[in-house]
Amino acid sequence: MATSSDGDASSNHDEPVDAPDEASDSAPEESTAAGMPVRIGRLHVLTDFKLQQEKSHAELARLALRGGADTIQFRQKHGGIRNILSQARVTQDVCRDASMPMIVDDRVDVAQAVGAAGVHLGQEDFPIKDARRLLGEDAIIGATANKVSEAVTAYKEGATYIGFGPVFETQSKRNPGSTVGLELLQDACEAVPIPVIAIGGITHDRVRPTLDAGAYGIAVLSSIATSKNPERAAARFRAAIDGALRTS
């Protein structure tokens, strides 16, 4: 959901960063039908083993969490199911130890098998209503949208949050959709009462205008996954988010 040119170079510098500001990150708790709160993070970090082969999903998750990520999205598009399950279980253990949620990209079966907090589903993936039935009312179910109408439909079908984008140009997907821009992001945020996580080409200097447009948080892939120092890269995004929230 991010681009390989969306800030990786700057994330490798060793300039000081602000410590994550936990006080400013009061994530909303949406009550589910079962009465259990669901916490939505502001900095979603996607793990990857395609754009880079140096660090495992679990290691990327551990470093991102240390840097201030508050949601990990396990993203493994290819490979045998046994390997995917093995990697997902180890990554889920890392998130559980940090008391942070892990959601699984696309795969409801993997999320269910490893006890993940939920899934993130694209427009052509498993239907939201069926995922909710299988995973339960307490599961986090994110839904990708790049049109306001898709965001509204996903909300009505039971999504917990919307991943809206790509807001800016991104190269991390083989066939990325056309960029939506900040104006359409704002329209989507105003159209649904659930958190909207902006996705696609988010750089450190784009965090503030993205949040100002109404996004609750951001999702980042390559700027952290391919960084020489994923922990520092995550910390810079965390500092940008917290700084924007303090002065909003």
Disulfide bonds with the S-S distance in Angstrom:
none
